[in-house]
Amino acid sequence: MDAYEKVTGALRYGADRLPPGTAHAVFAVATVGKGRLLSVDTGAAAAVPGVRLVLTRVDIESAGFLLGGGYAFQSLQPLTSDQIAYRGQPIALVVADDLVAANEAAALVSARYETAPVAVEIDAPGAEVVVQSEVLPDLHDISVGDGEAAYAASPVRIDREYDLPQQHPLPMELVASVVEWQGDKLVIHEGTQNSSAIQNGVAKQLAVPADRVDVISPSVGGGFGQKNSLQPHIGPVAVAARQLGRPVKIVLSRSQTFHAASFRPASRHRVRIGADTDGRLLAAIHDIDQQTSRHDYFPAMYSELTARLYDISNFHSRQRLVRTDVQTPGYMRAPYESPATFAFESTIDEVAYAVRKDPVALRLANDTAVDPVTGHPFSSRFLADCLRRGAKRFGWADRSFAPGSMRGRDGSLIGWGVAAGAYKGAAAPATARLRLVPTRSGYEATIWVDGHEMGQGIRTAINRLVADDLGLRSDRIAIGVGDTRGVPPQHLTAGSWGTATALPAVHAALKKLRAQLGLGPRGRLPPGLGETVVQARTQAPGQPEAIHERAALGLPAGGGPEYPNFTSFSFVAHFVEVRVETTTRRVRVPRVVSVVDCGRVASPTTAASQVRGGVVWGLGASLRERSEVDPRFGGFLNTSLEEYPVPVNADIGHIDVGFVNKPDPRLNAVGVKGLGEVCMVGVAAAAASAVFHATGRRIRHLPMRLEDLV
């Protein structure tokens, strides 16, 4: 719906607002990895012409950690104490008439520190390992049957360890806000996935009623999990705006986002899989160590997927957290599922070679219609269809089994790899308000619903649903999302539940509208109808009505994958071809085939775009992306697009996308499941298996680089 505006530059994001009299804010940040702030010298900064304010302390409280009953990506709120928890932590906020003066002044802020030993890697001395189930007792390790005994008795046993790095999302639109006081009303323009959390979190920090805070986020400009909660800059900027009596704009630099926002934590996986000589999977044990911060426990939930990917009746996992001196890690597209499947599916590929069975055939032989963890059926599961259709489209039947046996005309080594993936079928409470207005030429409809437009195409999916139901042209439908001034509370959009949450609420509102007007279930609207307004609420299966109160408070309220009578996941199969140049060992990916089971495809164009984007993300994780740390002084080193390489168009070949497109009516009335995250899951494993098939070399870490193949 907004494609034309995007390509012409007409679309406005949060930082594009510039009210009259706007001042500009820039952070000065800590240059040590851990310690205590002894003093901050702001004299030189304050003397820069145009500087209006330099804050080193703000009297606000922590908004709390999002996963600990709060609203923010971490519990630590900078500028409220002298403790330095990580390199890059803000120590002063400079506000000036223009951005040039603010940047110059921020660079002149100096500080003295009392330093402490720093640990930023999970193996570093001083990193503290804790058992997750002991510090987060509500998160139990998954255990089904007797994994250890069954593994020990298996004729075929594969035991492997995998290392996954820290990675940062790099949304096109930077973390940014424009904050303005209009009397006693605080107005925040912010690109966020969670307007309600910002509204309630800032209200808590400033001790004002939440209804005096408006958060406006019509378009996020890319979120990928990094923008799923209150960011630590908003509270201090609101304080500055109130003190100055003028709007304040802040745009974190790309470098600062590496330290001022969440990231994918490093993790280490030990996977043990037992099978019989025919490739029947008998046991699996998945142990994980995952990085977290000192001040929060970001939970590890990797085995939620791997326990359910195949029919394995003996499964056990143990998940530990490693406390390090970084900001709190967080969700980044397919946060657990992408690393987990790289480890698990790479091991599955090794099982296939150990029993000399085709990797697709082995996966098909171990498919299941029942969740091995709960014993409940899956709401729908068409993973086998994904594998069969993908294999046919890819030409898998022409693959030779032996590594190094396929060559291109230029002599390059050709490798074909496959992997399966899944992502929980999540859903959340939502409210939809529909207004139908007669016009001279027909009708116009306005729909407000919980949701945020992050580029995934939620407006397009909603528009299609309303247009198909009411028989309206797309340009006669207005859609409001991401704005707390509307009726819905604008609960978090994340966890791949955006479409599966918004569309059922809109569907319920359409159904209610037709009932109120005495119309049939479908068909064009007859002439002569008056203005009509309806409102409807939906929630995930089994959730009580009271869950809407939690959502209205800005607290996470999603459900899944376990529901009262079923378990729900989206599924995918990826087929990847690599070409390895024989001298330099440069790896190219000329083509990928991805087939997805996401229930009903609500918007084919944007759905295909989502899958292609997810594949690009997966290839970036496979061959490019790693956030390098400084073990001596803390912090991340490659904090720019120049030094944190992501794929560009020249890196990407043909991506062939297919959908099973079978509705899942058990999860919701529209039959949709999540898509935006599952499309990345398994890409890295398929790429690694393709590299093995081309070269005979197993690489058990990411990214795979030239030095791994020379």
Secondary structure as GFF3:
##gff-version 3
##sequence-region A 1 710
A	DSSP	alpha_helix	3	8	.	.	.	ID=ss1
A	DSSP	three_ten_helix	14	16	.	.	.	ID=ss2
A	DSSP	beta_strand	23	29	.	.	.	ID=ss3
A	DSSP	beta_strand	35	41	.	.	.	ID=ss4
A	DSSP	alpha_helix	43	46	.	.	.	ID=ss5
A	DSSP	beta_strand	51	55	.	.	.	ID=ss6
A	DSSP	three_ten_helix	66	68	.	.	.	ID=ss7
A	DSSP	beta_strand	83	84	.	.	.	ID=ss8
A	DSSP	beta_strand	90	96	.	.	.	ID=ss9
A	DSSP	alpha_helix	99	108	.	.	.	ID=ss10
A	DSSP	beta_strand	110	115	.	.	.	ID=ss11
A	DSSP	beta_strand	128	131	.	.	.	ID=ss12
A	DSSP	alpha_helix	132	135	.	.	.	ID=ss13
A	DSSP	beta_strand	143	144	.	.	.	ID=ss14
A	DSSP	alpha_helix	147	152	.	.	.	ID=ss15
A	DSSP	beta_strand	156	164	.	.	.	ID=ss16
A	DSSP	beta_strand	176	182	.	.	.	ID=ss17
A	DSSP	beta_strand	185	190	.	.	.	ID=ss18
A	DSSP	alpha_helix	195	206	.	.	.	ID=ss19
A	DSSP	three_ten_helix	210	212	.	.	.	ID=ss20
A	DSSP	beta_strand	213	216	.	.	.	ID=ss21
A	DSSP	alpha_helix	234	244	.	.	.	ID=ss22
A	DSSP	beta_strand	248	251	.	.	.	ID=ss23
A	DSSP	alpha_helix	254	260	.	.	.	ID=ss24
A	DSSP	beta_strand	267	275	.	.	.	ID=ss25
A	DSSP	beta_strand	281	293	.	.	.	ID=ss26
A	DSSP	alpha_helix	303	306	.	.	.	ID=ss27
A	DSSP	beta_strand	315	324	.	.	.	ID=ss28
A	DSSP	alpha_helix	337	354	.	.	.	ID=ss29
A	DSSP	alpha_helix	359	365	.	.	.	ID=ss30
A	DSSP	alpha_helix	383	394	.	.	.	ID=ss31
A	DSSP	three_ten_helix	396	398	.	.	.	ID=ss32
A	DSSP	beta_strand	413	424	.	.	.	ID=ss33
A	DSSP	beta_strand	430	439	.	.	.	ID=ss34
A	DSSP	beta_strand	442	449	.	.	.	ID=ss35
A	DSSP	alpha_helix	458	470	.	.	.	ID=ss36
A	DSSP	three_ten_helix	474	476	.	.	.	ID=ss37
A	DSSP	beta_strand	477	480	.	.	.	ID=ss38
A	DSSP	alpha_helix	498	517	.	.	.	ID=ss39
A	DSSP	beta_strand	532	538	.	.	.	ID=ss40
A	DSSP	alpha_helix	547	552	.	.	.	ID=ss41
A	DSSP	beta_strand	569	580	.	.	.	ID=ss42
A	DSSP	beta_strand	587	597	.	.	.	ID=ss43
A	DSSP	alpha_helix	604	623	.	.	.	ID=ss44
A	DSSP	three_ten_helix	649	651	.	.	.	ID=ss45
A	DSSP	beta_strand	654	659	.	.	.	ID=ss46
A	DSSP	three_ten_helix	678	680	.	.	.	ID=ss47
A	DSSP	alpha_helix	683	695	.	.	.	ID=ss48
A	DSSP	three_ten_helix	706	708	.	.	.	ID=ss49
###
